[in-house]
Amino acid sequence: MDHLSDWIPDHQHPVKLHGDLWGGNWLPGKDGRPYFIDPAVWYGDHEFELAFTHLFGGFSKRVYDAYQEIKNIEVSFEDRKPLYQLYYLLVHLNIFEESYGSSVDRILSKYAK
């Protein structure tokens, strides 16, 4: 926590997030358009949710290209992505126990000084 500002830019503005955005939480409608389901809505940095989309398989390149058109994904996001994924991994560690422990340890060792 003492070094969090080294990794997270302080210019971020909170936006509404789905909160549980992964490949299993969308359904195609009759018109073929995607509809997101099972929201856990909260406000936070848009990169937080973007990092979560990569955690469990991700979405197609087309989705990320469209995202890039709407909201610029900074190159430095790749350096922050595991840190943003830590919250979700800790939740899964709590629910599903040690199967997520090595992922949590890997991220903590990367960012802890």
MARTOR-938333 format. One record per atom (N, C-alpha, C): chain; residue in three letters; atom name; residue number from 1; x, z negated, y negated. Coordinates in nm, 2 decimals. Last residue first. Example, Ala and Ser with C-alpha at 12.3 -4.5 7.8 and 13.67 -1.06 7.14 Angstrom:
MARTOR-938333
KEPA,A,SER,N,2,1.28,-0.71,0.22 .
KEPA,A,SER,CA,2,1.37,-0.71,0.11 .
KEPA,A,SER,C,2,1.29,-0.79,0.00 .
KEPA,A,ALA,N,1,1.32,-0.78,0.57 .
KEPA,A,ALA,CA,1,1.23,-0.78,0.45 .
KEPA,A,ALA,C,1,1.32,-0.78,0.33 .
end
This chain:
MARTOR-938333
KEPA,A,LYS,N,113,0.75,0.23,0.43 .
KEPA,A,LYS,CA,113,0.89,0.22,0.39 .
KEPA,A,LYS,C,113,0.95,0.09,0.42 .
KEPA,A,ALA,N,112,0.52,0.43,0.59 .
KEPA,A,ALA,CA,112,0.57,0.29,0.57 .
KEPA,A,ALA,C,112,0.72,0.30,0.53 .
KEPA,A,TYR,N,111,0.48,0.69,0.67 .
KEPA,A,TYR,CA,111,0.45,0.65,0.53 .
KEPA,A,TYR,C,111,0.50,0.51,0.49 .
KEPA,A,LYS,N,110,0.55,0.72,0.94 .
KEPA,A,LYS,CA,110,0.59,0.82,0.84 .
KEPA,A,LYS,C,110,0.58,0.77,0.70 .
KEPA,A,SER,N,109,0.44,0.50,1.07 .
KEPA,A,SER,CA,109,0.59,0.51,1.06 .
KEPA,A,SER,C,109,0.63,0.62,0.96 .
KEPA,A,LEU,N,108,0.17,0.57,1.05 .
KEPA,A,LEU,CA,108,0.22,0.45,0.98 .
KEPA,A,LEU,C,108,0.37,0.46,0.97 .
KEPA,A,ILE,N,107,0.16,0.79,1.21 .
KEPA,A,ILE,CA,107,0.13,0.81,1.07 .
KEPA,A,ILE,C,107,0.19,0.69,0.99 .
KEPA,A,ARG,N,106,0.22,0.68,1.46 .
KEPA,A,ARG,CA,106,0.30,0.79,1.41 .
KEPA,A,ARG,C,106,0.28,0.81,1.26 .
KEPA,A,ASP,N,105,0.02,0.49,1.49 .
KEPA,A,ASP,CA,105,0.16,0.45,1.48 .
KEPA,A,ASP,C,105,0.24,0.56,1.42 .
KEPA,A,VAL,N,104,-0.21,0.66,1.52 .
KEPA,A,VAL,CA,104,-0.20,0.56,1.41 .
KEPA,A,VAL,C,104,-0.05,0.52,1.39 .
KEPA,A,SER,N,103,-0.14,0.79,1.76 .
KEPA,A,SER,CA,103,-0.16,0.86,1.63 .
KEPA,A,SER,C,103,-0.15,0.77,1.51 .
KEPA,A,SER,N,102,-0.13,0.57,1.94 .
KEPA,A,SER,CA,102,-0.01,0.65,1.91 .
KEPA,A,SER,C,102,-0.02,0.73,1.78 .
KEPA,A,GLY,N,101,-0.41,0.49,1.94 .
KEPA,A,GLY,CA,101,-0.30,0.40,1.89 .
KEPA,A,GLY,C,101,-0.17,0.48,1.85 .
KEPA,A,TYR,N,100,-0.62,0.61,2.05 .
KEPA,A,TYR,CA,100,-0.58,0.66,1.92 .
KEPA,A,TYR,C,100,-0.46,0.58,1.86 .
KEPA,A,SER,N,99,-0.65,0.47,2.29 .
KEPA,A,SER,CA,99,-0.63,0.61,2.30 .
KEPA,A,SER,C,99,-0.59,0.67,2.16 .
KEPA,A,GLU,N,98,-0.72,0.20,2.24 .
KEPA,A,GLU,CA,98,-0.58,0.24,2.23 .
KEPA,A,GLU,C,98,-0.55,0.39,2.25 .
KEPA,A,GLU,N,97,-1.06,0.22,2.12 .
KEPA,A,GLU,CA,97,-0.94,0.15,2.16 .
KEPA,A,GLU,C,97,-0.81,0.23,2.16 .
KEPA,A,PHE,N,96,-1.28,0.32,2.01 .
KEPA,A,PHE,CA,96,-1.24,0.38,2.14 .
KEPA,A,PHE,C,96,-1.11,0.32,2.19 .
KEPA,A,ILE,N,95,-1.31,0.17,1.77 .
KEPA,A,ILE,CA,95,-1.43,0.20,1.86 .
KEPA,A,ILE,C,95,-1.38,0.24,2.00 .
KEPA,A,ASN,N,94,-1.06,0.15,1.65 .
KEPA,A,ASN,CA,94,-1.15,0.03,1.66 .
KEPA,A,ASN,C,94,-1.26,0.05,1.77 .
KEPA,A,LEU,N,93,-0.97,0.41,1.66 .
KEPA,A,LEU,CA,93,-0.90,0.31,1.73 .
KEPA,A,LEU,C,93,-0.98,0.19,1.75 .
KEPA,A,HIS,N,92,-1.16,0.52,1.48 .
KEPA,A,HIS,CA,92,-1.16,0.56,1.62 .
KEPA,A,HIS,C,92,-1.08,0.46,1.71 .
KEPA,A,VAL,N,91,-1.07,0.40,1.25 .
KEPA,A,VAL,CA,91,-1.21,0.38,1.29 .
KEPA,A,VAL,C,91,-1.22,0.41,1.44 .
KEPA,A,LEU,N,90,-0.81,0.50,1.24 .
KEPA,A,LEU,CA,90,-0.83,0.36,1.25 .
KEPA,A,LEU,C,90,-0.97,0.33,1.30 .
KEPA,A,LEU,N,89,-0.87,0.77,1.20 .
KEPA,A,LEU,CA,89,-0.80,0.73,1.32 .
KEPA,A,LEU,C,89,-0.81,0.58,1.34 .
KEPA,A,TYR,N,88,-0.98,0.76,0.94 .
KEPA,A,TYR,CA,88,-1.06,0.80,1.05 .
KEPA,A,TYR,C,88,-1.00,0.76,1.19 .
KEPA,A,TYR,N,87,-0.75,0.67,0.80 .
KEPA,A,TYR,CA,87,-0.87,0.60,0.80 .
KEPA,A,TYR,C,87,-0.96,0.63,0.92 .
KEPA,A,LEU,N,86,-0.56,0.88,0.84 .
KEPA,A,LEU,CA,86,-0.54,0.75,0.90 .
KEPA,A,LEU,C,86,-0.66,0.67,0.90 .
KEPA,A,GLN,N,85,-0.59,1.11,0.71 .
KEPA,A,GLN,CA,85,-0.65,1.11,0.84 .
KEPA,A,GLN,C,85,-0.64,0.96,0.90 .
KEPA,A,TYR,N,84,-0.44,1.07,0.48 .
KEPA,A,TYR,CA,84,-0.59,1.08,0.47 .
KEPA,A,TYR,C,84,-0.66,1.07,0.60 .
KEPA,A,LEU,N,83,-0.19,1.10,0.60 .
KEPA,A,LEU,CA,83,-0.23,0.97,0.53 .
KEPA,A,LEU,C,83,-0.38,0.96,0.52 .
KEPA,A,PRO,N,82,-0.19,1.36,0.68 .
KEPA,A,PRO,CA,82,-0.19,1.25,0.78 .
KEPA,A,PRO,C,82,-0.23,1.12,0.72 .
KEPA,A,LYS,N,81,-0.19,1.50,0.42 .
KEPA,A,LYS,CA,81,-0.30,1.51,0.52 .
KEPA,A,LYS,C,81,-0.30,1.40,0.62 .
KEPA,A,ARG,N,80,0.02,1.50,0.25 .
KEPA,A,ARG,CA,80,-0.08,1.39,0.24 .
KEPA,A,ARG,C,80,-0.17,1.38,0.35 .
KEPA,A,ASP,N,79,0.15,1.73,0.30 .
KEPA,A,ASP,CA,79,0.23,1.61,0.31 .
KEPA,A,ASP,C,79,0.14,1.49,0.31 .
KEPA,A,GLU,N,78,-0.05,1.92,0.26 .
KEPA,A,GLU,CA,78,0.01,1.90,0.39 .
KEPA,A,GLU,C,78,0.09,1.78,0.41 .
KEPA,A,PHE,N,77,-0.08,1.91,-0.02 .
KEPA,A,PHE,CA,77,-0.18,1.85,0.07 .
KEPA,A,PHE,C,77,-0.13,1.83,0.21 .
KEPA,A,SER,N,76,0.11,2.07,-0.15 .
KEPA,A,SER,CA,76,0.15,1.93,-0.12 .
KEPA,A,SER,C,76,0.04,1.85,-0.04 .
KEPA,A,VAL,N,75,-0.04,2.29,-0.21 .
KEPA,A,VAL,CA,75,0.06,2.30,-0.10 .
KEPA,A,VAL,C,75,0.10,2.16,-0.06 .
KEPA,A,GLU,N,74,-0.38,2.23,-0.27 .
KEPA,A,GLU,CA,74,-0.24,2.23,-0.32 .
KEPA,A,GLU,C,74,-0.15,2.23,-0.19 .
KEPA,A,ILE,N,73,-0.65,2.42,-0.28 .
KEPA,A,ILE,CA,73,-0.58,2.33,-0.18 .
KEPA,A,ILE,C,73,-0.44,2.34,-0.22 .
KEPA,A,ASN,N,72,-0.91,2.45,-0.51 .
KEPA,A,ASN,CA,72,-0.77,2.48,-0.48 .
KEPA,A,ASN,C,72,-0.71,2.38,-0.38 .
KEPA,A,LYS,N,71,-1.22,2.53,-0.43 .
KEPA,A,LYS,CA,71,-1.14,2.42,-0.47 .
KEPA,A,LYS,C,71,-1.00,2.44,-0.42 .
KEPA,A,ILE,N,70,-1.32,2.79,-0.37 .
KEPA,A,ILE,CA,70,-1.39,2.70,-0.45 .
KEPA,A,ILE,C,70,-1.31,2.59,-0.51 .
KEPA,A,GLU,N,69,-1.12,2.92,-0.22 .
KEPA,A,GLU,CA,69,-1.18,2.99,-0.33 .
KEPA,A,GLU,C,69,-1.25,2.89,-0.43 .
KEPA,A,GLN,N,68,-1.08,2.73,-0.02 .
KEPA,A,GLN,CA,68,-0.97,2.76,-0.11 .
KEPA,A,GLN,C,68,-1.02,2.83,-0.24 .
KEPA,A,TYR,N,67,-1.31,2.76,0.13 .
KEPA,A,TYR,CA,67,-1.29,2.64,0.06 .
KEPA,A,TYR,C,67,-1.18,2.66,-0.05 .
KEPA,A,ALA,N,66,-1.27,3.02,0.23 .
KEPA,A,ALA,CA,66,-1.38,2.99,0.14 .
KEPA,A,ALA,C,66,-1.36,2.87,0.06 .
KEPA,A,ASP,N,65,-1.05,2.95,0.40 .
KEPA,A,ASP,CA,65,-1.04,3.05,0.29 .
KEPA,A,ASP,C,65,-1.15,3.04,0.19 .
KEPA,A,TYR,N,64,-1.18,2.78,0.57 .
KEPA,A,TYR,CA,64,-1.07,2.73,0.49 .
KEPA,A,TYR,C,64,-1.04,2.83,0.37 .
KEPA,A,VAL,N,63,-1.36,2.95,0.70 .
KEPA,A,VAL,CA,63,-1.41,2.83,0.63 .
KEPA,A,VAL,C,63,-1.30,2.78,0.53 .
KEPA,A,ARG,N,62,-1.18,3.14,0.81 .
KEPA,A,ARG,CA,62,-1.28,3.18,0.71 .
KEPA,A,ARG,C,62,-1.33,3.07,0.63 .
KEPA,A,LYS,N,61,-1.06,3.00,1.01 .
KEPA,A,LYS,CA,61,-0.98,3.04,0.89 .
KEPA,A,LYS,C,61,-1.07,3.08,0.78 .
KEPA,A,SER,N,60,-1.29,2.75,1.14 .
KEPA,A,SER,CA,60,-1.22,2.88,1.14 .
KEPA,A,SER,C,60,-1.15,2.90,1.01 .
KEPA,A,PHE,N,59,-1.19,2.40,1.16 .
KEPA,A,PHE,CA,59,-1.29,2.51,1.15 .
KEPA,A,PHE,C,59,-1.21,2.64,1.15 .
KEPA,A,GLY,N,58,-1.07,2.13,1.37 .
KEPA,A,GLY,CA,58,-1.08,2.21,1.26 .
KEPA,A,GLY,C,58,-1.19,2.31,1.26 .
KEPA,A,GLY,N,57,-0.99,1.95,1.57 .
KEPA,A,GLY,CA,57,-1.01,2.09,1.60 .
KEPA,A,GLY,C,57,-1.02,2.18,1.49 .
KEPA,A,PHE,N,56,-1.00,1.69,1.43 .
KEPA,A,PHE,CA,56,-1.05,1.71,1.57 .
KEPA,A,PHE,C,56,-1.09,1.86,1.59 .
KEPA,A,LEU,N,55,-0.86,1.71,1.18 .
KEPA,A,LEU,CA,55,-0.83,1.61,1.28 .
KEPA,A,LEU,C,55,-0.88,1.64,1.42 .
KEPA,A,HIS,N,54,-0.94,1.88,0.99 .
KEPA,A,HIS,CA,54,-0.83,1.92,1.07 .
KEPA,A,HIS,C,54,-0.80,1.83,1.19 .
KEPA,A,THR,N,53,-1.14,1.74,0.86 .
KEPA,A,THR,CA,53,-1.18,1.86,0.92 .
KEPA,A,THR,C,53,-1.07,1.91,1.02 .
KEPA,A,PHE,N,52,-0.99,1.54,0.73 .
KEPA,A,PHE,CA,52,-1.07,1.51,0.85 .
KEPA,A,PHE,C,52,-1.11,1.63,0.93 .
KEPA,A,ALA,N,51,-0.89,1.68,0.51 .
KEPA,A,ALA,CA,51,-0.80,1.63,0.62 .
KEPA,A,ALA,C,51,-0.87,1.60,0.75 .
KEPA,A,LEU,N,50,-1.12,1.71,0.37 .
KEPA,A,LEU,CA,50,-1.05,1.83,0.42 .
KEPA,A,LEU,C,50,-0.95,1.79,0.53 .
KEPA,A,GLU,N,49,-1.18,1.45,0.30 .
KEPA,A,GLU,CA,49,-1.26,1.52,0.39 .
KEPA,A,GLU,C,49,-1.20,1.64,0.45 .
KEPA,A,PHE,N,48,-0.96,1.41,0.12 .
KEPA,A,PHE,CA,48,-0.99,1.31,0.23 .
KEPA,A,PHE,C,48,-1.07,1.38,0.34 .
KEPA,A,GLU,N,47,-0.97,1.60,-0.07 .
KEPA,A,GLU,CA,47,-0.87,1.61,0.03 .
KEPA,A,GLU,C,47,-0.89,1.52,0.15 .
KEPA,A,HIS,N,46,-1.16,1.50,-0.25 .
KEPA,A,HIS,CA,46,-1.20,1.61,-0.17 .
KEPA,A,HIS,C,46,-1.10,1.63,-0.05 .
KEPA,A,ASP,N,45,-1.18,1.15,-0.27 .
KEPA,A,ASP,CA,45,-1.10,1.26,-0.30 .
KEPA,A,ASP,C,45,-1.14,1.38,-0.20 .
KEPA,A,GLY,N,44,-1.53,1.03,-0.28 .
KEPA,A,GLY,CA,44,-1.38,1.02,-0.26 .
KEPA,A,GLY,C,44,-1.31,1.14,-0.30 .
KEPA,A,TYR,N,43,-1.83,0.88,-0.18 .
KEPA,A,TYR,CA,43,-1.75,0.95,-0.28 .
KEPA,A,TYR,C,43,-1.61,0.93,-0.26 .
KEPA,A,TRP,N,42,-2.04,0.96,0.11 .
KEPA,A,TRP,CA,42,-1.97,0.87,0.02 .
KEPA,A,TRP,C,42,-1.89,0.95,-0.08 .
KEPA,A,VAL,N,41,-2.25,1.00,0.39 .
KEPA,A,VAL,CA,41,-2.21,1.03,0.25 .
KEPA,A,VAL,C,41,-2.14,0.92,0.18 .
KEPA,A,ALA,N,40,-2.24,1.10,0.66 .
KEPA,A,ALA,CA,40,-2.20,0.96,0.63 .
KEPA,A,ALA,C,40,-2.15,0.97,0.48 .
KEPA,A,PRO,N,39,-2.46,1.33,0.82 .
KEPA,A,PRO,CA,39,-2.38,1.29,0.71 .
KEPA,A,PRO,C,39,-2.35,1.14,0.70 .
KEPA,A,ASP,N,38,-2.57,1.50,1.04 .
KEPA,A,ASP,CA,38,-2.51,1.37,1.06 .
KEPA,A,ASP,C,38,-2.42,1.32,0.94 .
KEPA,A,ILE,N,37,-2.49,1.84,0.96 .
KEPA,A,ILE,CA,37,-2.58,1.74,1.01 .
KEPA,A,ILE,C,37,-2.50,1.61,1.01 .
KEPA,A,PHE,N,36,-2.50,2.15,0.78 .
KEPA,A,PHE,CA,36,-2.43,2.03,0.82 .
KEPA,A,PHE,C,36,-2.53,1.92,0.86 .
KEPA,A,TYR,N,35,-2.56,2.47,0.89 .
KEPA,A,TYR,CA,35,-2.62,2.35,0.82 .
KEPA,A,TYR,C,35,-2.54,2.23,0.88 .
KEPA,A,PRO,N,34,-2.48,2.82,0.84 .
KEPA,A,PRO,CA,34,-2.45,2.69,0.89 .
KEPA,A,PRO,C,34,-2.52,2.58,0.81 .
KEPA,A,ARG,N,33,-2.71,3.09,0.91 .
KEPA,A,ARG,CA,33,-2.63,3.01,0.81 .
KEPA,A,ARG,C,33,-2.60,2.88,0.87 .
KEPA,A,GLY,N,32,-2.87,3.22,1.08 .
KEPA,A,GLY,CA,32,-2.73,3.23,1.11 .
KEPA,A,GLY,C,32,-2.65,3.15,1.01 .
KEPA,A,ASP,N,31,-3.14,3.17,1.05 .
KEPA,A,ASP,CA,31,-3.08,3.28,0.97 .
KEPA,A,ASP,C,31,-2.93,3.30,0.99 .
KEPA,A,LYS,N,30,-3.17,2.95,1.20 .
KEPA,A,LYS,CA,30,-3.23,3.07,1.25 .
KEPA,A,LYS,C,30,-3.18,3.19,1.18 .
KEPA,A,GLY,N,29,-2.85,2.78,1.16 .
KEPA,A,GLY,CA,29,-2.99,2.80,1.14 .
KEPA,A,GLY,C,29,-3.04,2.93,1.20 .
KEPA,A,PRO,N,28,-2.61,2.61,1.36 .
KEPA,A,PRO,CA,28,-2.65,2.74,1.29 .
KEPA,A,PRO,C,28,-2.80,2.74,1.28 .
KEPA,A,LEU,N,27,-2.49,2.29,1.26 .
KEPA,A,LEU,CA,27,-2.57,2.37,1.35 .
KEPA,A,LEU,C,27,-2.60,2.50,1.28 .
KEPA,A,TRP,N,26,-2.23,2.04,1.27 .
KEPA,A,TRP,CA,26,-2.30,2.15,1.20 .
KEPA,A,TRP,C,26,-2.38,2.23,1.31 .
KEPA,A,ASN,N,25,-2.05,1.86,1.39 .
KEPA,A,ASN,CA,25,-2.16,1.81,1.29 .
KEPA,A,ASN,C,25,-2.21,1.93,1.21 .
KEPA,A,GLY,N,24,-1.84,1.94,1.53 .
KEPA,A,GLY,CA,24,-1.96,1.90,1.61 .
KEPA,A,GLY,C,24,-2.08,1.86,1.51 .
KEPA,A,GLY,N,23,-1.62,1.98,1.36 .
KEPA,A,GLY,CA,23,-1.69,2.09,1.42 .
KEPA,A,GLY,C,23,-1.82,2.06,1.50 .
KEPA,A,TRP,N,22,-1.68,1.74,1.09 .
KEPA,A,TRP,CA,22,-1.60,1.80,1.20 .
KEPA,A,TRP,C,22,-1.68,1.90,1.27 .
KEPA,A,LEU,N,21,-1.72,1.51,0.87 .
KEPA,A,LEU,CA,21,-1.72,1.66,0.87 .
KEPA,A,LEU,C,21,-1.63,1.71,0.98 .
KEPA,A,ASP,N,20,-1.83,1.28,0.76 .
KEPA,A,ASP,CA,20,-1.81,1.29,0.91 .
KEPA,A,ASP,C,20,-1.81,1.44,0.94 .
KEPA,A,GLY,N,19,-1.85,1.30,0.48 .
KEPA,A,GLY,CA,19,-1.80,1.18,0.54 .
KEPA,A,GLY,C,19,-1.77,1.18,0.69 .
KEPA,A,HIS,N,18,-1.92,1.46,0.28 .
KEPA,A,HIS,CA,18,-2.01,1.45,0.40 .
KEPA,A,HIS,C,18,-1.97,1.33,0.47 .
KEPA,A,LEU,N,17,-1.88,1.35,-0.06 .
KEPA,A,LEU,CA,17,-1.83,1.39,0.07 .
KEPA,A,LEU,C,17,-1.93,1.38,0.18 .
KEPA,A,LYS,N,16,-1.87,1.40,-0.40 .
KEPA,A,LYS,CA,16,-1.96,1.36,-0.29 .
KEPA,A,LYS,C,16,-1.90,1.43,-0.16 .
KEPA,A,VAL,N,15,-1.56,1.31,-0.56 .
KEPA,A,VAL,CA,15,-1.67,1.40,-0.53 .
KEPA,A,VAL,C,15,-1.75,1.35,-0.41 .
KEPA,A,PRO,N,14,-1.33,1.16,-0.79 .
KEPA,A,PRO,CA,14,-1.42,1.15,-0.68 .
KEPA,A,PRO,C,14,-1.53,1.26,-0.68 .
KEPA,A,HIS,N,13,-1.04,1.32,-0.88 .
KEPA,A,HIS,CA,13,-1.17,1.28,-0.93 .
KEPA,A,HIS,C,13,-1.26,1.28,-0.81 .
KEPA,A,GLN,N,12,-0.69,1.27,-0.91 .
KEPA,A,GLN,CA,12,-0.80,1.31,-0.83 .
KEPA,A,GLN,C,12,-0.93,1.25,-0.90 .
KEPA,A,HIS,N,11,-0.45,1.20,-1.02 .
KEPA,A,HIS,CA,11,-0.53,1.29,-1.10 .
KEPA,A,HIS,C,11,-0.66,1.33,-1.03 .
KEPA,A,ASP,N,10,-0.26,1.06,-0.88 .
KEPA,A,ASP,CA,10,-0.36,0.98,-0.95 .
KEPA,A,ASP,C,10,-0.45,1.07,-1.04 .
KEPA,A,PRO,N,9,-0.18,1.16,-0.54 .
KEPA,A,PRO,CA,9,-0.18,1.19,-0.69 .
KEPA,A,PRO,C,9,-0.29,1.11,-0.76 .
KEPA,A,ILE,N,8,-0.03,0.97,-0.30 .
KEPA,A,ILE,CA,8,-0.16,1.02,-0.35 .
KEPA,A,ILE,C,8,-0.15,1.04,-0.50 .
KEPA,A,TRP,N,7,0.24,0.90,-0.27 .
KEPA,A,TRP,CA,7,0.19,1.00,-0.19 .
KEPA,A,TRP,C,7,0.06,1.06,-0.24 .
KEPA,A,ASP,N,6,0.31,0.69,-0.44 .
KEPA,A,ASP,CA,6,0.41,0.79,-0.41 .
KEPA,A,ASP,C,6,0.35,0.92,-0.34 .
KEPA,A,SER,N,5,0.10,0.52,-0.42 .
KEPA,A,SER,CA,5,0.10,0.61,-0.54 .
KEPA,A,SER,C,5,0.21,0.72,-0.53 .
KEPA,A,LEU,N,4,0.17,0.37,-0.20 .
KEPA,A,LEU,CA,4,0.06,0.47,-0.19 .
KEPA,A,LEU,C,4,0.06,0.57,-0.31 .
KEPA,A,HIS,N,3,0.34,0.16,-0.18 .
KEPA,A,HIS,CA,3,0.40,0.30,-0.21 .
KEPA,A,HIS,C,3,0.29,0.41,-0.21 .
KEPA,A,ASP,N,2,0.20,-0.06,-0.12 .
KEPA,A,ASP,CA,2,0.29,-0.07,-0.23 .
KEPA,A,ASP,C,2,0.34,0.07,-0.28 .
KEPA,A,MET,N,1,0.08,0.00,0.12 .
KEPA,A,MET,CA,1,0.00,0.00,0.00 .
KEPA,A,MET,C,1,0.09,0.00,-0.13 .
end
